[in-house]
Amino acid sequence: MQQPPEPMPQQPAAQDAQQTYPAHWEADIVLRDGGTARIRPITTEDAGRLVSFYEQVSDESKYYRFFAPYPRLSDKDVHRFTHHDYVDRVGLAVTVGGEFIATVRYDRIDENGRPASGDADEAEVAFLVQDAHQGRGVASALLEHIGAVARERGIRRFAAEVLPNNNKMIKVFRDAGYTQKRSFEDGVVRLEFDLEPTEASLAVQRAREQRAEARSVQRLLAPASVAVIGAGRQPGGVGRTVLQSLVRGGFTGRLYAVNPAASGSLDEVPAVASVRDIEEPVDLAVIAVPVAQVPAVVAECGDKGVRGLVVLSAGYAESGPEGRERQRELVRQARSYGMRLIGPNAFGVLNTAPDVRLNASLAPELPAQGRIGLFTQSGGIGIALLAGLHRRGAGLSSFVSAGNRSDLSGNDVLQYWYDDPRTDVVLMYLESIGNPRKFTRLARRTALAKPLVVVQGARHGGVAPAGHAVPGTRLPHATVSALLRQAGVIRVDTVTELVDVGLLLAGQPLPAGPRVGILGNSESLGLLTYDACLAQGLRPQRPIDLTTSATPADFRAALSRALADDGCDAVVITAIPWVREGRDKAADREALAAAVRETVAAGPAKPVVVVAVELGGLAEALSAATRTAPGRSGGLGAVAGSSETAVAGISETPVAGAGDAPVAGTGGPGQPPSASPGPAGQVSPPGAEASASPRPAPPLAIPTYPAAERAARALGEAWVYAQWRREAAEPGKVPELERIDEQAADERIEAAGRGRTDDGGFELSGPEAEALLADYGIEVTGSRPAWDESATVEAAALMGYPVALKATAPHLRHRPDLGSVRLDLASEEQLRAAHAELTGLFGKGEEARLVVQPMVPRGVDTVVRASLDPGVGAVLSFGLAGAPSQLLGDTAHRLIPVTDRDAAALIRSIRTAPLLFGWRGSDPVDTAALEELLLRLSRLFDDHPQVVAVDLEPVVVAHRGAHVLSARVRLAPPPVRDDLGPRTLPAY
């Protein structure tokens, strides 16, 4: 039996007082098998735990650790391994249930291998993992964390001595991705490796993160056994409802009802008083008891060895400060036992896989099998989305409603769906993003393999929803949306649009271009569709009116011609009811659906959508695919009118040839026809990781919309995503730039902050800012104070005429509309007159902060900014100076670091970009110089985390060159980066 959760480690009085206990080294981690564990520093109070741990290690593992038989630890050993100064001697332990399962230790050494301190930058490292936990990725995670600790303490290199037959440990070091040197002497392998992260080590770390987090979700979605704790004897309660949902859904595993007052069975399910009374292992516990009883239930689950929890109980962070503290304790308790947690205040989880059929939720029915993965943070929105997909004939692969998402979040589910062969499209309703940087990274990787559609709630309130502890953002919602789109996320505004776009992507290939053919039996509806397509940035062709007398055969012929037309990339069919006597309307609908399905299946792979007005039943008929086109693998779809909801594009029984991946040029649902197929029938752009295993492509399902605007919006989003996929297949690069002195900038930043105690940061003086920017090749046009007339004239004489005179007081800065700037002053006389005029308008020169500056060539005034947003990260922004950016909000953004392609796209993505490229016969400006400026600023911001804000305004982009006239730089202590460093779960 496991011990109860350990108390928070305290700094013992006897501990070496050189350094206080480094609580920030504590972290929860997900292991390779999906279980969790805690890493923390070892203290003097851990002597008993260390001895107990060592007694459970095999003699072979002890021999590998000490190179000799070492049956037990002496008192001296225990003292040495539990007393650390946390600088030159550090020990970390991995704990589960309060007990050690692994340890790691480093000792700083000099060049001769002797104990050292101070400036020595090498340390010897050694691991020991309990045999029962070997193979779970414990040592790999420990290496990441001890490496981060060592770098923090000034250690740059690890050395390890390993016996040649200790293959597991050698593999841990070899696979870590660090630059290594290996030697063999006196029967021992000596490994030396630098701790500076490399592209290889970062790739290894993130691949391990993906596998572990995906596995942790898989354990929750595909359990072999489920216990519903809180299933009452009377129907209607939450626990009993979930139990009935599991029974009705046909859960294929073992099912148990847990209630202290229960005995025998409930709904023909074995009932026990406690989860401890279940003889077989329990994979998943669904907890639906009053909040006060949850801690005891979680403890019982931990003692039983339950692998994961879904907590439906409310009364946590959504209820206020006391509830938030209860939520923190719930997460701490669950993780201490190695369990992952969905909730609290969750709606539940679903998995439609035929070998699982899990409905551990409050949904009354298990949805049909489908290719859509659905995540929500709101139970109410989850109900609405499940109902909406059900009505439209769409099925799901799996569904997670995370509630307060105190532990398992959308990031974890993205890790799972990324290589889930049953999921082709991911739909997410998010009210907050706990780790935006990680979400952006995972979203981009997922979007390279399959579409990701997101609608964000609570986006204008300025505060996180109750129950969600997330970093705030200073950026407008439109900016956040633009940054997500750059990561490949398809951003929509409503849950209706989420379903509309998801249906198209799940059932149709991506368009190869924006050209849209429109055909139908209503001229007016065709014209509405034409206008709607234009509004979405598509290029519609002239609508083809088949007239109201058109038969299904007419639709078949017109659709066949449109699909065969090389100038058409997608087709919208518009249909209204026939007005004819003696006709069976239901038969007409079925005939039209059959004509469309068969024509689409036989034709080239192009997306086809239908706008149907008052044609009830057509959507169901079209969502039931009967076969796939030549070159598209798949099988028989669901039959319209069956007892189950029509399933869009799903077949569990492959037909002949179904194992063949789509050939280049055909595409499958949600995939561009021109892309090459990956190993799982997924399109994998160069550099994208392959999905898990080969599978048949799903058959075609044709989405139907009740309004032209909704169909056009879905098609427009599919085209934007297809463009992003093509561009992402050939990503840009961060070029090497000359005239960059990173070391000089480091020294300048350190000198500027020396002696300052303001944690909120400070702004550099003008000369300091100009010098720092010059270290990165960004030249700022110099200016001189012009507070009195004689000093102004003297400064202008040194600069040479013509000059500019401007007021730079905060309320006048960048406000030429107030008359605070005088340009092209060609003589001393003009300068004196301008000085007198400005001081008369705005006060004395010192009050108005007048400056004189050399004139630069005429051009387009722009503004370039870099800022660090707590919710999004480092952002580079660009726009035209003045009204376009300030009044109209015409500003574009990119996440830092930007590539050459990002820089080029950034300046072209504002609405006023034509002014840079010769609008109405004006001379085009030097956009290449502007792009280089953006790249240099991005590099400065990325290299130096202490730089938290840079404003360059105005930047005059002339026919030749980009001239920075004013610069402001703000420094602050480097913020904690939750997307870098070793793998960890979010802190609670």
Helices and strands as residue ranges (DSSP letters): G 23-25, E 27-30, E 36-41, G 44-46, H 47-55, H 59-66, H 75-82, E 89-96, E 99-109, E 122-129, G 131-133, H 138-152, E 157-162, H 167-174, E 180-185, E 188-194, H 199-221, E 225-229, H 238-249, E 254-258, E 264-266, E 269-272, G 275-277, E 284-287, G 291-293, H 294-304, E 308-311, G 317-319, H 321-336, E 340-342, E 348-351, E 358-361, E 369-376, H 379-391, E 396-401, H 410-418, E 425-430, H 436-449, E 452-456, H 477-486, E 490-492, H 495-507, E 515-520, H 523-535, E 539-540, E 544-545, H 552-564, E 570-575, H 585-602, E 608-612, H 618-623, E 704-705, H 708-728, H 742-753, E 762-763, H 766-774, E 784-785, H 789-799, E 803-807, G 816-818, E 821-825, H 828-842, H 845-848, E 850-854, E 859-869, E 873-880, H 883-886, E 891-895, H 900-908, G 913-916, G 919-921, H 927-943, E 947-958, E 962-964, E 967-971
